[in-house]
Amino acid sequence: MGSIIEDELFSSSVIKDLHALDFDYVPSELPHRTEQLKKLALLFKPLFVNIAQNACIRGPVGTGKTAMTKYFCQSLVQIARKQGKILEYVHINCRKRSTNAMVLLGVLNHFDSRFPDRGFSVQEMLQVLRMQLQRKEAQLLLVLDEVDALLKKDGSNLIYDLTRFNDETMKAATPVSVIMISQKDVFIDLEEAVLSTFKRSNVIVLERYTRDELYDIIRQRVDLAFHAHTVLMESIELIADIASESGDARFSIELLWKAGLYADEKHAKQVAPEHVRAAKAETYSVVTETKLKNLGKHQLLTLLAIAKRLQKENVAYANTGEVEKTYAITCEEYEEEARAHTMFWNYLKEIEQAGFIKVKPSGAGQVGKSQLISLPDIPAAVLRGKLEELLT
């Protein structure tokens, strides 16, 4: 038994560096976040003359809030060091530490890993923090990630205390700057007194990534995480198409990682579109038996024609012309009369609306009004098997 596990653990892989597919990984360059980083740099200029600054970063899941903030803060620490300044950067996830005391304990553990986890009040911990900063002649840059969890549980007192921290330490030049990260607008949860220190202009809103931006992010991760030439370009295109619905970079990276695992499982030398479809089916598939049974016979035959083309060619996209030819042949196999072109187009639209396929315009160099069909949700071979079972 052990040898089976060992064989799998040490078998060759298309992936060369798993860390680069981790959600916590911060690449040395962040695609499509340059403008936001510039804005952050402008906002935090006052730190270099010992003036605290606060900001809020907001945006939906997978828009790079945490990665961008980590990238910015790590850079800021290095730049400060060159200037002879000590900037202590602490990143707290408020889902994991959702009370004021737990947040402060996380901050104090950064300075002293042996700091006791009970016996101190919030005010006493703030005093200890002040002493630590003065002892090191340092500023603190504190990131409160998923800050809404803290605000919900303990209100905004701690944020108030931290932003007022600077009033009492002006002489000592050890200010505390706070960056809050959240998916939603947290200003509605802040008290007036806190709002006055968080200027509304100090908010950076991250929009969902576009399809082309996701493509660039996936390309970057492929270069970082995979051996050269092991991920087909079509697979990258397909991942970008699938993830573009949510604009979620995390989801696209997860798909890439899972597709890599599928390729390894099949001992394949390259990550092909079929591996991407398998990865998507595992994360969240809309293709269910019930949904398939709701389709009419010719819609099922059209879908079978698509599955056949994609499986046979092992590609991400099939053009509508090829699929129509395969549909005609498939109808013959099942002793059905193939419907005319207009009806075939209707079937395509219906199965697209039901969420089984995606249809997009073909690129340059394609003749006529041919379009490209992808099957984002299930391996072509699996779908083919299900459909052949339903049709017999």
Protein Blocks (a to p, Z undefined) as FASTA:
>chain_A
ZZmmmmmmmmccfbfblklmpfklccfbdghilmmmmmmmmmmmmmmnopacddddddde
hilmmmmmmmmmmmmmmmmmmnopacddddddfklmmcfklmmmmmmmmmomkbcfehia
fklmmmmmmmmmmmnopacddddehklmmmmmnojmlmmmmmmmmmmmmmnopacddddd
dfbdfklmpcfklmmmmcfklpccdddddfklmmmmmmmmmmmmpcehkacfklmmmmmm
mmmmnopaklmmmmmmmmmmmmmmnopabdcfklmmmmmmmmopcbdfklmmmpcfklmm
mmmmmmmmmmmnopabdcfklmmmmmmmmmmmnopacddfklmmmmmmmmmmnopaccdd
ddehiacjbdcdddfkbcfklmmmmmmmmmZZ
